Amino acid sequence: MRYLKLVTACILFLSPAMAFGGIDADDLPSATTWYVHVDFREMQSSTAGKSLWDWLDGEVFEEIRDDAEIDVATEVDRITAYATDENGVVFVLEGAISQATKDKVLAAAAGARKFDMLKYQRKTYYFVERDEDDNNDIDIDGFNNELYFSFAVNNKLIAATSEQQLQAMLANGGKIAGSKSHNGALFILTAERSLIQAGMDTEGFDEEEGGFKSNILRNTNHAAILVADIADNIVVEAQLTTAEPEMAESLASIVRGLVAITAFSDDLDPNLSATLRSIKVDVTDNKLKVSVIVSPEVIKAAMDEA
């Protein structure tokens, strides 16, 4: 289903009860292996976030409008996706989803190899199974060829790879049953005006199967990223935790070296070069923190060159 391409767009842009202002650790299950939360409505209304929105709208959502005739700008407020080893992937889209869009999604799903309409507590949901050799734009850890989804909760599209998880979401009014205890689990970076939040348990990704881990991530345990509007500037913060403090120091040296090589390139816009040179790299014990403040003007210039 092309509508789920939104999840891929969110994850690519980064290389859920959801509250306005983002998510925190209590909003996700303790066994979460990765998560992404994007607040499009905040992005559109934010002074600095508008630059990010304009790029997404022109480079990603324009294709969805052309191919699927779905207008993300008016129908999608927030997206949250996460996965656990036990229950697979859960995906929640919030917004004023029109009946026309629902009809298009169902029509696309009905063309799959298998399509069933099911009921749970008087709520309708659907099962889709596609052929393994189908051409598909989605390649996300935890997704397979089977998917359950529902529009039964008002203003939400809920999807899950586990029928049990989908039913649990329907029973809970489309809200994610988070955990109040996250000892040793993923950490989540938050801000008052969060635009994008994401994180992962890097040990949960198999390097041989997915080739996901870079030389940096190979030596980390957890990673998180936050993009937020603070004082009308975009603040980007990334954190990595390692098994040993010495590794955190080594990774900090690698990051500083990469920044230096890139920032002093003669081909780089001077404002962007100055922004890169302002990147802060800090190490505390086994935690590496990288942060930078970016003005809307620099974001627009970078997006124009992308």
N, C-alpha and C positions, 0 to 999 in steps of 0.2 A: 504494500500500500504506500503510495507516494506521500501520503500525509505524514507517515512516520519518518520521512526524510528529514523532518525538522530536528529530530534527535541527532542525526548525523551532523547536521549543520551546526548545532550547538557544540558538539565535541570537536569538530574540525576548527571552529573558531577559537577554541582554547589551545592548538600546536604549531519534605515536599510538603493532615492539615498544613497547608502552606500559609504563612503569614506574610503580609506586605512588609517588605524590608528584608526578605531572605529567609533562610533556614538556619537552625542551629543543631547541635548534636542530639537534642531531645526529639527532633523531628524524623530521625532515621533509625531503623533497626540496628542493634548493636553489631550484628554480623554483616553489615554493609561492606562490600568489597570495592565499589566505586559509586560515585554520585555526580550528577550535574543538575544545577538549578539556574535557570535564566529567567529574568524578569523583564520581559519586553515592554510592558507598560511603564515601568520605572525608567527604562532606557529611553523611551520616547519622550517622557516628560522631564528628563534630566538635562541640564544645560550641557554638561560634558558628554553624557551618554548618548545624546542625539547624534553625535558623529559616528558612534559605533552602529547605531540603528540605521543611519543612512547607508552605511556600507553594507550591512546585512540585507537591507531592503533592496538595494540595487544589484548586489552580487549573488544573493541566495534566494530571496523570496520572490524576486521578479520571475525566476524560472518556475517557481511553484504557481505563480499567477498565470503564466503562459501555458504551462502543461496541464495543470489540474484546475485552473480557474478558482483558486482559493486565495483569499486576500488575508494574509497573516496580520497585516497592520490593523485590521478591524476585528479579527476573530480570535486572535491568540494573545492572552495576557501573560501567562507564565507557563513554563515547562519544567517539570522535574522528572528525572530518570535516575534509578539506582538499581543495584543488583546485590543479591546475596547468593552464597554458594548453594543454599538449601532451596530457595524459591525462585532463582533466576532473576529476570529483569522485570521491573515495574516502571511504567511510564504514565505520567499524568499531565494532561494538557488542560489548562484553565482558560476560559474565554467564552465570548458570546458566539458559540458555534451555530451557524445557521442551518436550517433544515436542508438547504441546497447542498451544503458541504457534507452533511451527514449522508445524504443520498449518494453523493459521489464516492465517498469512502466505502459505503456498502456495495455500490455497484462494482468498484474495483475489487473488493474482497470476494464478491460472488464469482468472479472469474478465476479464482484459485482452484487448485486441484480438488480441495475439499472445503466446503463452507456449510456451517451448521448454525441455526438459531436456537439458543438455549434460554432457560429461565432459572432464576435463583431468587427466592423471596419476592416473587412477582416482578422482578427486574429482568429485563432482556439483555442478554449478552451474546456474543458471536465467537465462533471458533473458525480459524483459517489455517489451512495447511497447504503450503505451496510445494511445488516440485523442487527437488534439490538442485536441479540445473537451471532453475529460473534465473534470469538476469535480475539482480537486486542491488539497489544502491546502498543497502544497509549492511554494515559489517561491524557489529558491536559485540564485545564479549558478553556472552550470556544469551544472546538471541539465537534462535534456531529456526527451523522451518515451520514451527507451530506457534500460534499466537491467539490469545483470547482478548477481546476488547468489548467495550460497552459505552453507550451514551446515556445510560439510565440515570446517572446523577446529573442534575441540572448544571449546565455550563461546564461540563468536564468530559473529556475523552480519556478513559482509563484503559490501559492495555497491560497485559502481563503474559509471561511465558508459562506460568503455572495457573491452572484452573482454580486451585485452592486459594492462591493469592488473589486472583481476580475476584472470587466470591467474597473473600475477607474484606477487600476494598469496597465492594458494593454494600456489604453489611455495615460498614463503618462510614457510610455516606461519602465515599470517595476520599476519605482522609487516610493518610499513612499512619499506621500504628507505630510510632517511634518508641525508642527505648530511653529510659531515664538514666541509664548507666552505660557509660562508654569506656570503661576502664580497659586500656590497651587497644581500643578500636580506633577508627579513623578520627582525625581531628578536622574541624570545620572552621574556616576563617569567616568572620562575620563583620558587617558594618551596617550603619543605619540605612544607607541607600545602596544596598548591594545590587549589582547588575548581573554578575555572573559568579557562581560558586561551583567549584568542582574539586574532587579529591579521589584518591584511590589507595588501596592497599597494594603497593607495587610488588609484593611477594606473591600476590594472587594471580599475576600474569605470567604465563609460561613463555619464556623467551624463545624456546625452540618452536613452539606451535605458532605464536603470533608475531614473533620478531618485534615485540612492542618495546622492550626495555632498551634504552640507549645505554651508552657507557656510564652515564650519570645515574640513571634510575636503577641500574643493575646493583648498585651498592646502597640502595635506600630501602626503608621499610614502608614509609607512608609519604604521600605527597598531597599538597592542597594548594589551590589557587583562588584568589579573590580579585574581582574587578569591581570597583565601587566608585561612586561619585562623592567626593569629599571636597567641599568648598569650591564647587564648580570646576574641579579638575578630576581627571581619571587617576585613581590610585590602583596600581597593580601590585599585589603581594603574593609571593609564592614561598611555601615552606616545604622542606624535606627533612625527614628524620632518618638517621643512619644507625646501624648497630653499634658503632664505635665513634667516640668524639674525633679521633684522628681522621676518620673517613670524612666527617663533616668539614674539617679543615681542608682536606685535599680537594673536596668538591668545590669549596669556596674559591680555592686557587684556580680551578678549571673555569669557573664562571667568570671570575675577574679577567682571566686571560681572554676568554671569548668576547667579553664586552670590550676590552681594549682593542682587540683585532678589528672588531666591527666598527666601533665608534670613530676610529681614526682613518676610515676609508675615505679617499678623495672623492669618491662617487656619491657619498652620502650627503643628504640635505643638511646644512649647518645646524638648523634647529633640532633635527632628529639626532644628529651627532651629539649635540649638547645634552639632550635628554638621556641618551645612552650613557654618557659619561657621568650622569647624576645617579645612576643606579647604585643602590646601597646593598652591600653584601655583608651580612653579619652571621656569626656563629656563636651559639650558646650550647655548651656541652655537645650533644649529638644532634642538634637542630641547626639547619641552615636556613636563613631567611634572606630572600631577595626582594627588594621593593623599589618602586620608582613612581614619581608623580609626573603625569603627562598632561599637557594643556590640550584643550579641544583643537587648537590650530595645528599642533603637531600631529594629532591623531588624524585629522582630515588630510594633511599632507601625506602621511604615510599610507592612508587608505587610497588616495588618488594614484599613488605610485604602485600599489599592489596589483 
